[in-house]
Amino acid sequence: MTIWNAASGSLARRIKNVAERTYSLCYSPDGSLLAVAGGTPGQAGEVKLFNPAIGTLVKDLGSMSDVAYRAVFNPAGTKLAVGGADRAIRIYDVASGKQEILIEDHADWVVGLAWSPDGARLASASRDKTSKLFNAANGESLMTYSGQGDQVFGVGFSADGKLVYTAGADKKVHAWNPDDGQKKGEFAGFGREVFGLATYQDKIFTCSADKTVQQHRAEGLKQFKTYPGHTDAVYTIAYHPATQRVAAGSFSGEVRIWNAEDAAPVATFIAAPGYTAPAK
């Protein structure tokens, strides 16, 4: 696993002692921990916590029968939710490293997770064509949204927690009410599957297999801005509020970083140490 300088695109650090494949990276809210989820497909999964400043292992949270696809800290940074190919969701206590809750409510891979702004609820995205909502304190199932009608890849909450956004293979982002599971609107216009979704305040960022990275406004559920440059399917996206930058990674291994407000490029690099672009 590698950590890169977001301003220059240069390699900052290598972190060893991780599984064959890494599928999810998540910084704790204060930046002191980096959660790494991955594994060996069909054989085993793992979740570990590292000190990102020096690359040392802090805690090995546990293993599972198949790969872990998503790890997300709660807003307080005290819990870590993990979802994976074994169809389960696990919630760990960060301080002790203990698994506190096991949720087995999905019929297929869990590939997306999001905490509500108050940390009381946890929303999921799954290949079983549903998004589900759980009580984060005890794992109780609260709601199931089946309106996507196809595989669901990404999930996030509105700033006030009154809407859940889900992205999927139906080439749309749905907005639905977590209290009654009713659809409230959608973003369309994507050419292929919407793989990634990130939310912050009134901003909603998406990335798609159609090679696009977009920003949408929660008010009116409309497209607001595009971030150009990717030439392959874009699988993951993140927004950093402190610097107001957007980062997205594509199937080609290319990572692009932009200023969120004006879409100006900041850095572009291939996330593979020692990689040299072929001569044109």
C-alpha positions as CSV (number, residue, x, y, z in Angstrom):
1,M,0.0,0.0,0.0
2,T,1.2,3.5,-0.8
3,I,0.6,7.1,0.4
4,W,1.0,9.9,-2.1
5,N,1.5,13.7,-1.8
6,A,-1.7,15.2,-2.9
7,A,-0.1,18.5,-4.0
8,S,2.7,17.0,-6.1
9,G,1.7,13.5,-6.9
10,S,4.9,12.1,-5.5
11,L,5.2,9.0,-3.4
12,A,5.3,9.8,0.3
13,R,5.3,6.4,2.0
14,R,5.0,2.7,1.5
15,I,3.1,0.7,4.1
16,K,3.8,-3.0,4.4
17,N,2.0,-5.8,6.3
18,V,-1.2,-5.6,4.3
19,A,-3.2,-8.2,2.3
20,E,-2.8,-9.1,-1.3
21,R,-5.4,-6.6,-2.4
22,T,-6.5,-3.3,-0.7
23,Y,-10.1,-2.3,-1.5
24,S,-10.8,0.5,1.0
25,L,-8.8,3.3,2.8
26,C,-10.3,5.6,5.3
27,Y,-8.7,8.2,7.6
28,S,-10.1,8.8,11.1
29,P,-11.6,12.2,11.5
30,D,-8.5,13.6,13.2
31,G,-6.2,12.0,10.7
32,S,-4.3,10.0,13.3
33,L,-5.4,6.5,12.0
34,L,-5.7,5.0,8.6
35,A,-8.1,2.0,8.2
36,V,-7.1,-0.5,5.5
37,A,-9.6,-3.1,4.3
38,G,-8.9,-5.9,1.8
39,G,-7.9,-9.5,1.5
40,T,-7.5,-12.3,-1.0
41,P,-10.7,-12.9,-3.0
42,G,-12.5,-16.1,-2.1
43,Q,-10.1,-16.9,0.7
44,A,-9.8,-14.3,3.4
45,G,-10.4,-10.7,4.4
46,E,-8.8,-8.3,6.9
47,V,-9.1,-4.9,8.5
48,K,-6.1,-3.1,10.0
49,L,-5.4,0.3,11.5
50,F,-2.1,2.1,10.8
51,N,-0.4,5.2,11.8
52,P,-0.2,7.0,8.5
53,A,2.5,9.4,9.5
54,I,5.1,6.6,10.1
55,G,3.4,3.6,8.5
56,T,3.3,1.4,11.6
57,L,0.6,-1.1,12.4
58,V,-1.6,0.1,15.3
59,K,-4.2,-2.6,15.5
60,D,-5.2,-5.7,13.6
61,L,-9.0,-5.6,14.0
62,G,-9.7,-9.1,12.6
63,S,-10.2,-11.3,9.7
64,M,-13.2,-12.7,7.8
65,S,-13.9,-15.5,5.3
66,D,-13.7,-13.2,2.2
67,V,-12.4,-9.8,1.3
68,A,-13.4,-6.6,3.1
69,Y,-14.6,-4.0,0.6
70,R,-15.4,-1.0,2.7
71,A,-14.3,0.5,6.0
72,V,-15.6,3.8,7.4
73,F,-15.1,5.6,10.7
74,N,-18.0,7.1,12.5
75,P,-18.1,11.0,12.9
76,A,-16.5,10.8,16.3
77,G,-13.8,8.4,15.2
78,T,-14.6,5.9,17.9
79,K,-16.2,3.1,15.8
80,L,-15.3,1.6,12.5
81,A,-17.8,-0.1,10.2
82,V,-16.7,-2.7,7.7
83,G,-18.6,-4.5,4.9
84,G,-17.4,-7.2,2.6
85,A,-17.9,-10.1,0.3
86,D,-19.1,-12.4,3.1
87,R,-22.3,-10.2,3.0
88,A,-21.8,-9.1,6.6
89,I,-21.3,-5.7,8.3
90,R,-19.1,-5.5,11.3
91,I,-18.7,-2.6,13.8
92,Y,-15.5,-2.4,15.7
93,D,-14.6,-0.3,18.8
94,V,-11.5,1.6,17.7
95,A,-9.9,2.0,21.1
96,S,-10.1,-1.6,22.1
97,G,-10.1,-3.2,18.6
98,K,-13.0,-5.4,19.6
99,Q,-15.8,-6.4,17.2
100,E,-19.0,-5.1,18.9
101,I,-21.7,-5.8,16.3
102,L,-22.2,-8.3,13.5
103,I,-25.0,-7.6,11.0
104,E,-25.9,-10.3,8.6
105,D,-28.8,-8.9,6.7
106,H,-27.6,-8.7,3.1
107,A,-27.9,-11.4,0.5
108,D,-24.7,-10.4,-1.5
109,W,-21.5,-8.3,-1.1
110,V,-21.7,-5.2,1.0
111,V,-19.6,-2.6,-1.0
112,G,-20.7,0.7,0.5
113,L,-21.2,2.1,4.0
114,A,-22.0,5.5,5.4
115,W,-22.7,6.8,8.9
116,S,-25.4,9.4,9.6
117,P,-24.1,12.8,10.7
118,D,-25.0,12.1,14.3
119,G,-23.4,8.6,14.2
120,A,-26.7,6.9,15.3
121,R,-27.4,5.1,12.0
122,L,-25.5,3.2,9.4
123,A,-26.5,2.9,5.8
124,S,-25.2,0.2,3.4
125,A,-25.0,-0.5,-0.3
126,S,-25.0,-4.0,-1.7
127,R,-24.9,-6.0,-4.9
128,D,-28.2,-7.6,-3.7
129,K,-29.9,-4.4,-5.2
130,T,-30.7,-2.9,-1.8
131,S,-29.6,-0.2,0.5
132,K,-30.3,-0.8,4.2
133,L,-30.4,1.3,7.3
134,F,-29.3,0.1,10.7
135,N,-29.3,1.2,14.3
136,A,-25.5,1.7,14.8
137,A,-25.8,1.0,18.6
138,N,-27.2,-2.5,18.3
139,G,-27.3,-3.4,14.6
140,E,-31.1,-3.5,14.4
141,S,-32.5,-3.3,10.9
142,L,-34.5,0.0,10.5
143,M,-35.3,0.3,6.7
144,T,-34.6,-1.3,3.3
145,Y,-34.6,0.7,0.1
146,S,-35.2,-1.5,-3.0
147,G,-36.0,1.3,-5.4
148,Q,-32.6,1.2,-7.2
149,G,-33.7,-2.0,-9.0
150,D,-30.1,-2.9,-9.6
151,Q,-26.8,-3.3,-7.8
152,V,-26.0,-0.5,-5.4
153,F,-22.4,0.6,-5.1
154,G,-22.3,3.9,-3.1
155,V,-24.2,5.5,-0.3
156,G,-24.2,8.7,1.7
157,F,-26.3,10.9,3.9
158,S,-27.5,14.5,3.5
159,A,-26.0,17.0,5.9
160,D,-29.1,17.0,8.1
161,G,-29.5,13.2,8.0
162,K,-33.0,13.5,6.4
163,L,-32.0,11.9,3.1
164,V,-29.9,8.9,2.0
165,Y,-28.3,9.0,-1.4
166,T,-27.5,5.8,-3.2
167,A,-25.5,5.2,-6.5
168,G,-25.8,2.1,-8.6
169,A,-25.8,0.1,-11.8
170,D,-29.0,1.7,-12.9
171,K,-26.9,4.7,-14.0
172,K,-28.6,6.9,-11.4
173,V,-28.2,8.4,-7.9
174,H,-31.4,8.0,-5.8
175,A,-32.4,10.2,-2.9
176,W,-34.7,8.5,-0.4
177,N,-36.2,9.1,3.0
178,P,-34.6,7.0,5.8
179,D,-37.7,7.2,7.9
180,D,-40.1,5.6,5.5
181,G,-37.9,4.3,2.6
182,Q,-39.7,6.4,0.0
183,K,-37.9,7.8,-3.0
184,K,-37.6,11.6,-3.0
185,G,-35.8,12.2,-6.3
186,E,-32.9,11.2,-8.5
187,F,-29.9,12.3,-10.5
188,A,-29.8,10.8,-14.0
189,G,-27.7,11.5,-17.1
190,F,-24.9,9.1,-16.4
191,G,-23.8,6.9,-19.3
192,R,-22.9,3.9,-17.3
193,E,-22.8,2.6,-13.7
194,V,-22.2,5.1,-10.9
195,F,-19.5,3.5,-8.7
196,G,-18.6,6.1,-6.2
197,L,-20.4,8.7,-4.1
198,A,-19.2,11.2,-1.5
199,T,-21.2,13.8,0.4
200,Y,-20.3,16.9,2.4
201,Q,-22.8,19.6,3.4
202,D,-24.8,20.5,0.3
203,K,-22.2,18.9,-2.1
204,I,-22.6,15.5,-3.6
205,F,-19.7,14.1,-5.6
206,T,-20.0,11.1,-8.0
207,C,-17.8,9.0,-10.2
208,S,-18.9,6.7,-13.0
209,A,-17.9,4.0,-15.4
210,D,-18.7,6.5,-18.1
211,K,-15.3,8.2,-17.1
212,T,-16.9,11.2,-15.5
213,V,-16.5,12.9,-12.1
214,Q,-19.3,15.3,-11.2
215,Q,-20.5,17.5,-8.4
216,H,-24.2,17.9,-7.7
217,R,-26.2,20.2,-5.5
218,A,-28.5,18.6,-2.9
219,E,-31.0,21.4,-3.5
220,G,-33.0,20.5,-6.6
221,L,-30.9,17.4,-7.1
222,K,-29.1,18.9,-10.1
223,Q,-25.7,18.5,-11.7
224,F,-23.5,21.5,-10.7
225,K,-20.0,20.8,-12.0
226,T,-17.7,18.3,-13.8
227,Y,-14.1,17.5,-13.2
228,P,-12.4,16.6,-16.5
229,G,-9.5,14.4,-17.5
230,H,-10.2,10.8,-16.8
231,T,-10.0,8.4,-19.8
232,D,-11.2,5.2,-18.1
233,A,-13.9,4.1,-15.8
234,V,-13.7,6.0,-12.4
235,Y,-14.2,3.7,-9.4
236,T,-13.5,5.9,-6.3
237,I,-13.9,9.5,-5.2
238,A,-13.1,11.5,-2.1
239,Y,-13.6,15.1,-1.0
240,H,-11.3,16.9,1.5
241,P,-13.1,19.8,3.2
242,A,-10.0,21.5,4.6
243,T,-8.4,22.0,1.2
244,Q,-11.6,21.9,-0.8
245,R,-10.1,19.4,-3.2
246,V,-11.6,16.4,-5.0
247,A,-9.7,13.2,-5.8
248,A,-10.7,10.4,-8.0
249,G,-9.1,7.1,-9.2
250,S,-9.8,5.2,-12.4
251,F,-9.4,1.7,-13.6
252,S,-6.2,2.7,-15.4
253,G,-4.5,3.4,-12.0
254,E,-4.6,7.2,-12.7
255,V,-5.4,9.5,-9.8
256,R,-6.6,13.0,-10.5
257,I,-7.0,15.9,-8.0
258,W,-8.9,19.1,-8.6
259,N,-9.9,22.2,-6.7
260,A,-13.5,21.6,-6.0
261,E,-14.7,25.2,-6.7
262,D,-13.2,25.9,-10.1
263,A,-12.3,22.3,-11.2
264,A,-8.7,23.4,-11.8
265,P,-6.3,20.4,-11.8
266,V,-3.9,20.1,-8.9
267,A,-2.1,16.9,-9.6
268,T,-2.3,13.8,-11.8
269,F,-0.3,10.6,-11.3
270,I,-0.4,6.8,-11.7
271,A,-0.6,5.2,-8.3
272,A,2.1,2.6,-9.0
273,P,5.6,3.2,-7.6
274,G,8.3,3.1,-10.4
275,Y,5.7,3.3,-13.2
276,T,6.9,5.0,-16.3
277,A,4.4,6.1,-19.0
278,P,4.9,4.4,-22.3
279,A,6.4,6.5,-25.1
280,K,3.9,8.0,-27.5
